[in-house]
Amino acid sequence: MNPIVREHKSDARSAVLMPKKAFFTTGTGKHREMLESFEMALRDAGIEKFNLVTVSSILPPGCEVVEKEEGLQALMPGEIVFTVMSRNSSNEPSRRIAAAIGCAIPKRPLEDFGYISEHHSYGESDECAGRYAGELAGEMYYTWKKERPLKTDFAARSAEVDEEGNWTTVIAAAVFII
């Protein structure tokens, strides 16, 4: 039997890739090359040393949201790490870019899943982009449960492209720990 696929809910949960913890992080990077600006943003966020795999927007039941420092200590360089990531890049001088993730925590976090939204925009501040992402996650949760989440939260980063037109990249990520 494939260890990822279960036939019944009573199967051993240890065979399922289910994140136990998650943390939020943001970063920004600037460089004349777009890829290098992304690398600099990953470094600023503290997640440059992992093999990142992007996944969709579900906060699993029982997944504890922890501080970034605690989450980073649980990971090893080179590890394959699942993340929900918002990313935005530009080299247009004076352009403001933003990336944000929002999170809707369910009322019954051990039983229900929550939602993580991604939002990337132009012209918005950290606060504006973050609030929007938080509201979006809350609405995604509401349309599923027909009730408001226990709470919503967000992580956001914005930056302005310099006058020289160097590439600027901003990221916001929810990083999962299996």
Stockholm file with secondary structure:
# STOCKHOLM 1.0

chainA/1-178         MNPIVREHKSDARSAVLMPKKAFFTTGTGKHREMLESFEMALRDAGIEKFNLVTVSSILPPGCEVVEKEEGLQALMPGEIVFTVMSRNSSNEPSRRIAAAIGCAIPKRPLEDFGYISEHHSYGESDECAGRYAGELAGEMYYTWKKERPLKTDFAARSAEVDEEGNWTTVIAAAVFII
#=GR chainA/1-178 SS CCTTCCSSTTSCGGGSCCCSEEEEEEEEEEESSHHHHHHHHHHHHTCTTSEEEECCSEECTTCEECCHHHHHHTCCTTCEEEEEEEEEEECSTTCEEEEEEEEEECSSTTTSCEEEEEEEEESCCHHHHHHHHHHHHHHHHHHHHSSCCSEEEEEEEEEECCTTCCEEEEEEEEEEEC
#=GC SS_cons         CCTTCCSSTTSCGGGSCCCSEEEEEEEEEEESSHHHHHHHHHHHHTCTTSEEEECCSEECTTCEECCHHHHHHTCCTTCEEEEEEEEEEECSTTCEEEEEEEEEECSSTTTSCEEEEEEEEESCCHHHHHHHHHHHHHHHHHHHHSSCCSEEEEEEEEEECCTTCCEEEEEEEEEEEC
//
